Amino acid sequence: MAGVGGVVTWKDAVEFLLAGAGIVQVCTAVMRYGYDIVEELNEALSREYRVVSAIDEDLCIGCGACVIACRDGGHQALEFRGRQEGGGLSDADDARIPEVDDEKCIGCGFCETVCPVDRCITMAEKAPEA
């Protein structure tokens, strides 16, 4: 999905990315402000900064809304902890607690949006790999 229409600042571009855009297109702003705007956008978007989902296990009710949203949204970064071979869940008490795969999580925040429990899922900064 492409984020287009109204991108003038780096904050506009980030909003599109957080909404799930894989790319952001800047067109009218370049016509209005010139090509220098692209350099300004690039300078403000650090590639070192990254966020991933963080789940508070004490608040999680195990509803699975976040797992479904992430799965169907195309990232598959959340999975129930007790997942067994063949797709079934174990009988462990924490089997319905989702786990985040930091490598797959793009930090879109969709899971946070669909979670019915306030502050159960937050976005946490992940340090860049050395």
C-alpha positions as a printed Julia matrix, in Angstrom:
130×3 Matrix{Float64}:
  0.0     0.0    0.0
  1.28    3.46  -0.86
  0.83    6.55   1.28
 -0.02    9.44  -1.03
 -1.63   12.84  -0.74
 -0.62   15.61   1.61
  2.93   14.6    2.49
  4.78   17.82   3.26
  6.73   17.06   6.45
  8.48   14.01   7.87
  5.62   13.72  10.37
  3.15   13.33   7.49
  5.3    10.53   6.05
  5.52    8.77   9.43
  1.73    8.89   9.84
  1.31    7.06   6.54
  3.93    4.48   7.53
  2.24    3.91  10.9
 -1.06    3.42   9.09
  0.53    0.55   7.15
  1.95    2.15   4.02
  4.97    0.36   2.62
  6.06    3.4    0.64
  5.31    7.12   0.76
  4.92    9.27  -2.34
  5.71   12.97  -2.37
  4.53   14.83  -5.46
  2.64   18.11  -5.01
  4.93   19.21  -2.18
  7.93   18.84  -4.51
  6.16   20.97  -7.14
  5.36   23.6   -4.51
  8.58   23.63  -2.45
 11.14   22.13  -4.85
 13.32   19.03  -4.63
 14.97   20.26  -1.42
 11.93   19.01   0.48
 13.01   15.43  -0.24
 16.37   16.04   1.46
 14.57   17.52   4.48
 12.32   14.44   4.68
 15.3    12.08   4.51
 17.28   13.97   7.16
 14.41   13.78   9.66
 13.6    10.04   9.21
 16.31    8.17  11.08
 16.63    4.56  10.01
 18.24    3.76  13.37
 14.98    4.36  15.29
 12.68    1.36  15.48
  9.69    0.43  17.61
  8.08   -2.96  18.21
  5.01   -4.11  20.11
  5.37   -4.75  23.83
  2.65   -6.73  25.62
  1.96   -6.37  29.34
  1.26   -9.97  30.31
 -0.44   -8.9   33.55
 -3.03   -6.89  31.62
 -3.53   -9.3   28.68
 -6.9   -11.1   28.7
 -5.9   -13.5   25.9
 -8.66  -12.41  23.52
 -6.42  -12.81  20.45
 -7.55   -9.62  18.7
 -3.93   -8.53  18.27
 -2.84  -11.91  16.89
 -5.65  -11.93  14.33
 -5.04   -8.31  13.29
 -1.32   -8.88  12.84
 -1.82  -12.18  11.02
 -4.44  -10.84   8.65
 -2.59   -7.54   8.25
  0.23   -9.5    6.66
  3.03   -9.46   9.21
  2.51  -12.56  11.39
  4.64  -10.95  14.11
  2.36  -12.08  16.95
  1.64  -15.66  17.93
  0.19  -17.31  21.0
  2.95  -18.56  23.29
  1.47  -22.05  23.71
  1.25  -22.81  19.98
  2.02  -26.47  19.33
  2.92  -28.45  16.25
 -0.21  -28.71  14.11
 -1.64  -25.36  15.23
 -3.32  -26.32  18.52
 -2.77  -24.55  21.83
 -1.26  -26.22  24.88
 -3.13  -26.42  28.17
 -0.64  -24.11  29.91
 -2.11  -21.13  31.77
 -0.17  -18.68  29.62
 -0.99  -20.33  26.28
 -3.27  -17.43  25.29
 -0.62  -14.76  25.92
  0.71  -13.43  22.59
  4.43  -13.21  21.96
  6.03  -10.66  19.65
  8.59  -11.72  17.05
 10.78   -8.59  17.01
 12.24   -9.55  13.64
  8.82   -9.58  11.95
  7.26   -6.65  13.85
  7.34   -3.44  11.8
  5.99   -1.25  14.6
  2.78   -0.29  12.81
  0.78   -0.24  16.06
 -2.25   -2.03  14.61
 -2.22   -4.54  17.48
 -2.26   -1.67  19.96
 -5.26   -0.17  18.18
 -7.39   -3.33  18.24
 -6.54   -4.37  21.81
 -9.59   -3.88  24.07
 -7.43   -3.39  27.19
 -6.03    0.1   27.68
 -2.19    0.16  27.77
 -1.9    -3.61  27.45
  0.03   -3.21  24.2
  2.43   -0.32  23.75
  5.11    0.46  21.24
  8.63    0.19  22.66
 11.83    1.46  21.11
 14.16   -1.31  20.0
 17.85   -0.59  20.0
 19.56   -1.02  16.61
 21.5    -4.23  16.15
 25.26   -3.81  16.47
